[in-house]
């Protein structure tokens, strides 16, 4: 038994012998100045209308207490303080310690404030 010839897997496309340039669009007259952005978008940077009152956070207390799981907490401050606690009793103690740190943090108390106290 002989097997039939296999069909070609790739077809060879015909390459035209006469090449020519693609048609170029006709130049159109400009109707106005070119725009850098979409219409209605301001190009100048506007001042931020929301002005802060000068306060910014320096200490963070993060508490995670999932239902029926062990609670955890972290207390971080820009002065370098970084503490964590695991368990209900230790988390409650860290909350009290974080609150007390607000009065003793060197970033919050000024030399004038310490002398006045």
Secondary structure, DSSP 8 states (H G I E B T S, - for coil): --------SS------S--------------S---SS-TT--SS----S----S----EEEEEE--TTS--EEEEEETTS-EEEEESHHHHHHHHHHHHHHHHH-TTT--HHHHHH-
